[in-house]
Amino acid sequence: MFDPNCIFCNIVEGEIPSTKVYEDDICLAFRDINPLAPTHVLVIPKTHIESCAELTEEHEVLIGHIFTVIAKIARDLGLDNGFRVVSNAGLEAGQTVPHLHFHILAGRPMSAKMV
């Protein structure tokens, strides 16, 4: 599903440019335009899902795939000393774009508040 009002859906469609790190038929990874750490990559499903609060059993394969991609990206970027994966659900949790996304963060500085 595509939401024309969603910035991430528009990035998936190529309407808004991004610095792609990875892409396949299921997900897209790109560098955050306002990075909170030296490495800050966002990984999103190409299907519009508002947040992890909306996930159901039907999304198990999707989420498994995304985490496999996250591990591949971390290896490709040489994040051998560690990284964080963060997903916020809803405004009160700090989610600023209502499209499921996972932050890959590594290096310093790194904000624990807004990720």
HUGIQUI-V651004 format. One line per field, one symbol per residue. ss: DSSP state (2 for helix, 1 for strand, 0 for the rest). psi: psi as a letter, one per 20 degrees, with the letter a starting at -180 (. if undefined). A space follows every 10 residues. Layout:
ss: ???
psi: ???
This chain:
ss: 0000002222 2200000001 1110001111 1000000011 1111100000 0222002222 2222222222 2222220000 0001110000 2220000000 1111110000 00000
psi: qpoiiphhhh ggijhpqrnp hqpaihrppq ppimqirhoo pppqqipopg riijqrhijg gghggghggg ggggghiklh jrrqpppqor giijpiompp qppopqaqqp pigm.
